[in-house]
Amino acid sequence: MAESKHIGSSLGSFLSEEGLLNGVTAAAAKRVLAWQLQQAMEEKELSKSELARQLDTSRAAVNRLLDPENVSVSLQTMDKAARALGKRLVIHLE
């Protein structure tokens, strides 16, 4: 039986070798941000419709913002939503 070249490698190195690391990292970050926004909405008892009103946008746009699969939401939109929920969007490079 042939041995896999990935046995013993880390998930990060495997994803990097396969050219998938950037996409997976972006998707993971969006999932976390969407979850955090949803949690903040629940804490404030704020509906999607009310958040849309505060952001001067549509409920469909809020649905895209909260969709963990949609990684195309702009940082400006994420920041605006965070501020509407009394939060700050903090981004850093490692």
C-alpha positions, 0 to 999 in steps of 0.5 A, a space after each residue: 500500500 502506498 503511503 500518503 505524503 500528508 501523513 504526519 503533516 499539519 492541517 495547515 501545511 496540507 491546506 497550503 500544499 493543496 492551495 486551499 489555505 487562503 480560502 479556508 482561512 477567509 471562510 473561517 474568519 467570516 464564520 466567526 464574525 457572522 456568529 459574533 454579530 448574531 450573538 451581539 444581536 441576540 444580546 441586544 434583542 435586535 431583529 434582522 429588520 431592526 439592524 437593517 434599519 439602523 444600517 440603512 440597508 435591506 434585510 437581504 443585505 443583513 442576511 448576507 452579512 450573517 451568512 457564514 458562507 458569504 465571504 464577499 461582505 466588505 470590511 466597511 459593512 462589517 464595521 458598520 454592523 459592529 458599531 450598530 451593535 455597540 462593538 468594534 471590528 478589530 483586524 490584525 495581521 500575524 
